[in-house]
Amino acid sequence: MNAPLPPRALTGSALAEPVLSVAGLTREFSGRPVLRGLDFTLAPGQATALIGANGSGKSTLLRCLVRLIEPTSGRVRLLGRDMTALSPRLLRQVRAEVGIVWQRHNLVPRLSALSNVIHGVQARMSGPRAWLQSLAPAGVRDEAMSCLARVGLADRALARVDSLSGGQQQRVAIARMLMQRPAFILADEPDASLDPQTGEEVMSLLLNLVREEGLSLLVISHRLEHTLRYSDRILGLANGRIALDIATSRANPTNLRQFFDHDAEAT
């Protein structure tokens, strides 16, 4: 796996319209606040690491951004559109432009890697041709193969997913996400279930997509070394609030450890 490319300067991309703008975002569960009025923006073309102890609200925040969980209050503007005001139909259209990488790969084990990647085309077409490699149009199959090649798995295209290692399955999930042609990527601890070497490969792959494809990335990170190596900016959540917002180049590893080592009340 190639080493990640050097980070972009924050000052250059900060002049562009934010890819994400969050204002006064709150979320409560049974009357208990989890997110307490978050305000931040993300510039396009950057990798941002979201860190925080267990229960600080990281995964809740990611789900609120695309309304998989409805915010209690506040506004989210993503890719130039007000997410909190969209109709269900328009919301689906915006979600199609957001690639999401979860800890669980959510692949179909009995199908091939290629068929699983083809599923990503469902963001822009439907029907049986978006389900199986044998039914997909030639152009769709070619694009899916290109996505597999991008993650280094073109030679395993016809292998059943349940025959692949955990790291290979995560890369298939990333290839499926690329098949959506996303403009923005959300990743929820994509290396959490992987061994250290494979985790490095997955994080390097995500950062190189930002560098080479001009994508934007918000990734929940649970490893200090990955936060420092694979991001341009760091946001730290504590007690449901933004407690840290810093360029990675200026981050102090000693000060960051509190976000990884201190246990917070679970959500």
SULDAFEN-V180382 format. One record per run of one state. SS is the DSSP state (a for helix, b for strand, c for the rest). FROM is the first residue (numbers start at 1). TO is the last residue. If there is no record, write none. Layout:
BEGIN
ss = <SS,SS>
from = <FROM,FROM>
to = <TO,TO>
END
This chain:
BEGIN
ss = <c,a,c,b,c,b,c,b,c,a,c,b,c,b,a,c,a,c,b,c,b,a,c,a,c,a,c,a,c,b,a,c,a,c,b,c,a,c,b,c,a,c,b,c,b,a,c,a,c>
from = <1,10,14,20,30,32,43,47,53,58,66,73,79,81,83,86,88,96,98,102,112,113,124,128,131,138,151,154,157,160,161,164,166,180,184,189,196,214,216,221,224,230,233,239,241,248,251,253,262>
to = <9,13,19,29,31,42,46,52,57,65,72,78,80,82,85,87,95,97,101,111,112,123,127,130,137,150,153,156,159,160,163,165,179,183,188,195,213,215,220,223,229,232,238,240,247,250,252,261,267>
END
